[in-house]
């Protein structure tokens, strides 16, 4: 069973601390597998393999846009998180998931990433957006063979003496503009695994303001642009509906039952034995008033 908690908007530093707490609890077997779904306030993150040069905006511009900058221990290069983007942090013990052929009882890192991609490919398909994998590139990409005219975003800010990214942006999108059929990235994936327990995860652009990606070279890839589900469909989407689709597809791909948990307190309360009040309806059924259950 996978417990899923939808948190709303969380700043990145808080998200990191929360992940570490849950990882420690998962390693100690005090909780089961957990999937966090949330949005971050604007932040650029640099993974273990990131090149600082791929952050092409000046510190002044980042401050003006209200964008934080963080280094972290996930795999991958540079990416952006912000409002309108669903970030998923699966805190899973990979020893609980066998390989498809059944030969190994522990899922490997590459197989785990492929499953995350499959979840997101199925989620996009639920909203009539054809996507695919691209060989040698992690993530989920639009499929121009299925949609000959994808609606991509190449928005750029005006020239600014402090904005060092303008020239780089022109370079970044030149090839993609010349070739309208280029695959565009809808979702990024970067994970960390410690003693079989995963953290970090994926970021799916739903209604994301894509102009923020002009501040970086996303994932260090210059030849392919970034897009969103909103851009692909020409209209904003209900984030809750997308989250429900993600949950459903996690259940399918990981062959697990999904349990929605309303709050982290509820999740952790059950895990560490903190007394909690049962639902009001259940208290009335047992003619209890204010009783707490361990």
Number of C-alpha atoms within 10 A of each C-alpha: 13 21 21 23 21 19 13 12 17 15 16 21 12 10 18 14 11 13 18 14 11 21 25 15 17 20 17 10 12 14 20 19 20 24 22 22 21 24 23 21 17 19 21 23 22 24 20 16 15 20 15 13 11 21 25 20 19 14 16 11 17 20 11 9 12 11 19 18 15 13 13 14 16 21 18 21 20 25 25 27 25 26 20 24 23 29 25 24 23 24 29 23 23 20 14 13 18 15 14 10 7 9 8 12 14 17 19 17 15 10 13 19 19 15 16 23 24 21 23 26 24 22 24 24 13 14 14 12 18 20 26 21 18 14 7 6 11 19 25 26 26 30 21 17 13 12 14 11 13 22 18 25 17 19 13 16 13 8 11 10 7 12 18 17 24 20 11 18 21 14 13 23 19 16 15 19 16 9 12 15 17 22 25 25 25 25 26 24 23 22 19 19 19 11 10 16 19 23 24 24 21 23 25 26 26 24 21 22 18 21 13 21 22 24 28 23 26 22 22 19 15 17 17 19 24 24 28 26 26 18 20 22 14 11 9 15 15 10 16 11 11 19 18 13 20 23 22 17 22 23 17 15 14 18 12 15 14 19 15 16 14 13 13 15 12 15 18 15 15 16 15 12 11 13 13 15 14 15 8 11 10 11 15 11 8 8 9 13 10 10 11 12 11 11
